[in-house]
């Protein structure tokens, strides 16, 4: 078990490393009129993907959707994706 001060130091070091990296969205060269929705792990939860698309809208030339993470690795409806 790590002492609390070691946990805090580790968390600060990780945060500094992550903040130093360019995110996938920051690295994109997009026109100003294009919207981007970034979706994290959905793990094959097809109903969740439908809810996200309903809230964010469908992808188009003016709306990109980036699925960042596990999309179809588990879940009862993973084949439907």
Secondary structure, 3 states (H helix, E strand, C coil): CCCHHHHHHHHHHHHHHHHCCCCCCCCCCCCCCCEEEEECCCCCCHHHHHHHHHHHCCCECCEEEEECCCCCCCCCCHHHC
